[in-house]
Amino acid sequence: MPAPRAGKNGFVRTISDSQLAAALSRLPGVPRVVAAGNFATPARALALLDGALAEYRLFMLNAQHGVPDRPGVTLETPFVGPGMRGKPGLRYFPSRLSLVPPLLKQTLPPDVVLLHTSVPRDGTVSLGTEVNILPAAVEAARARGGLVVAQVNPQMPFTNGDAVLTLDEIDYAIEVDEPLPNPVPRPPNEVSQTIGARVAELVPEGATLQLGIGAVPDATLAALTARRGLKIWSEMFSDGVLGLDKAGALDEEVPLTASFVFGSAELYDWVDRNPRVRMLRTEKTNDPGLIARQPALVSVNSALQVDLYAQANAGRVHGVIYSGFGGQTDFVVGALHSPGGRAVIALPSWHPKADVSTVVPRLAGPVTSFQHSFIVSEQGTATIWGRDAASQAQEIVDNVAHPDAREELREGGRALGFPLR
């Protein structure tokens, strides 16, 4: 007898862990499983699936530590998180984040989708903190007769927009009651604070912000609390945006638009049923055309390296995949086409662990993005857009590179044909 399925009348008929495991064990072949990533992983549901299947393919974005990693599990992702980084046999699929939904629908269709949702409300549940590629994954799975499983959690915030699913889109549901994971707080160091202050100088009043993940974006937001009329159109946001709201820096008439959020318990409480927060699917938040319609969109992203051609590498270290494109390429293009928009790459001038310059004459590996407006380090700000190639290279050496690296960069740049002083 098949396990009971989710109802269509305003409540979810939940099933037991053993019933879900039994249903999953009947899946044929080597199924592909798409699970919510970042800090919204449905850990209980994923553990049950892992125990029920000898072999499967696990597709996640920015997977955190603790995801299954054993013989029989093939890890797949277009954006590598710490839970998959450096794993043997990892299948990395290079893709702009905006194009991952069609990737799932056309090339990598899922057999199972594991969601982490809110409790039902008016015949719906919410994907809460993680919308991202999940609506597309649900559609792709349902189109081929796959399974959609919800881990229902009263501690998952109810967010609006594309986060909302009707109950008839869910096949099976289990219940948990546990706090969402929080990223480890990492207060910005002096270098990050200096970079953040420099980036903040490039943000005008009333600008629309997109910021990535990390110490520099957090420091940038902390330096913007005195601005007014700021708007958010971003792939994600964290506690720094909550800080802007507390300071009165945000335009209260414009919804905050993002595709996923993670941060503190206070942030999760703030987004819960907040009508000012609009969660959209990746195809919308990361569409360069929609990004370009946002006024004065300032895109702030990080990189592992930049070179004298003003190219950024945000994906690989010594040729080995570290993360991936993410949304950087989408937002760089969108920001450049936004009226008054700016695309900023921000990074420290020196990598303390590797003890090397982050500015190199020429990237040795693949390029993540290029043609930015500004490149910023703790040393200064290089103006890129509107300058010829030689002037760009000079700006990067003089204003971004660490003083200890500048002479070598001048020599390397001259070898590339740049008449560097």
C-alpha positions, 0 to 999 in steps of 0.5 A, a space after each residue: 500500500 502506498 504511503 499517504 500523500 499530502 492533502 489538498 484541503 488545507 492540511 498536510 497528511 504527514 507520514 512517519 519516518 519509516 513510511 517515507 523511507 519505504 517510499 523512497 526505497 522503491 525508487 528505481 535505478 540511480 535517482 537524482 535528488 535535488 535538496 535545499 542547500 545553504 542553511 535550509 538543508 532538510 537534514 532529517 529527510 536527507 538522512 532518511 533518503 540516504 538510509 533508504 538508497 544504496 546509490 543516488 546523485 545528490 544535487 545541491 547549491 552551497 552544501 554545508 558540512 554534514 551532507 552524505 558523503 559515502 560510496 554510492 553517493 555522487 555529489 553534483 553542483 554548479 556552486 560548491 559549498 564546504 560540504 562538497 568542496 574537495 570531495 573526490 568524484 564531485 561533478 561540478 557543472 559550470 553555470 550562471 545561477 540564472 541558468 541552473 533552472 533550465 539546466 534542471 529542466 533540460 539536462 539534469 531532471 530530478 527524480 526527487 526534490 527534498 524541501 524544508 518548508 514552513 507549516 501549512 497556512 491557508 492550504 500552502 506552505 512556504 520555502 521560507 529562507 531558501 527559494 533559489 532553484 527549488 521551484 524549478 526543481 519541483 516543476 521538473 520533478 512533477 513533469 516526469 512523475 518524480 517525488 516532492 518531499 517536504 520536511 515541515 518545520 514550525 521554525 521555518 519562517 513563512 516568506 512570500 512571493 515564489 516561496 509559496 507552494 500549494 499543498 498539492 505540489 507536495 507528495 510526502 511530508 514529515 514533521 520536525 521541530 528544530 531551529 534552522 542552522 546559523 552561519 558562524 558569525 565572523 566579525 570583519 577584520 581591519 582589512 575587511 572594514 577598510 574595504 567595506 568603507 571604500 566600497 560604501 563610498 561608491 554607493 549613492 543615496 537611493 541605490 539598489 544593492 546586491 551583495 554577496 556572501 562574506 566579510 567584505 559585503 557585511 562590512 560594506 553594509 555596516 558602513 552604509 547605515 547613514 544612507 537613506 532610500 536604499 533598496 535591495 535586489 539581491 540573490 541573497 541577504 543576511 543580517 547586514 540588511 537587517 542592520 540597514 533596516 534598523 538604522 532607517 537606511 532602507 526605502 520602506 515603500 520598496 520590497 526587499 527582493 532576494 532568492 535566499 537568506 541566512 543568518 541569525 535567529 533574529 533575521 529569521 524572525 524578522 523575515 517571517 510573514 514580513 510583507 516587505 520581504 519578497 522571495 523570488 525564484 532564481 530565474 527572476 532575481 538573477 535575470 540580467 534584464 530584470 537586474 538592469 531595470 533596478 535604478 542605480 544597482 550597485 553590485 558588490 562581489 568578491 574574488 579570489 584573484 584579479 589580473 591586469 586585464 581587470 578579470 576576476 577569478 572567483 571560482 578556482 584555486 590552483 585549478 581546483 574548483 573552489 566555488 563556481 560562478 554563482 550569481 556574479 556573472 548575472 549581476 555584473 552584467 545587470 549592474 552595468 546596464 542599470 541606469 547609474 549602476 556599478 559593478 564592483 569587485 572587492 577583495 584584499 590585496 594579499 592572501 594571508 594563508 597562501 601568503 601571496 598577492 591576490 593581484 596577478 599579471 594574468 589569471 592562470 585559470 578560468 575567468 569568472 567575470 570581467 569588465 567591472 566598474 571598479 575593483 577595490 582592496 584595502 589599498 584603494 579603488 581602481 576605476 575600470 570602466 571608461 578607461 583604456 586597457 593600459 590605464 586599467 592595468 595601471 589603476 590596478 597596480 597603483 590602487 589595488 595591489 599590495 605594495 610588496 607586489 607592485 614591482 613584480 606586477 609592473 614587470 609582468 605587465 610590461 611583458 604582457 605589453 602594458 606600458 606600466 610606470 
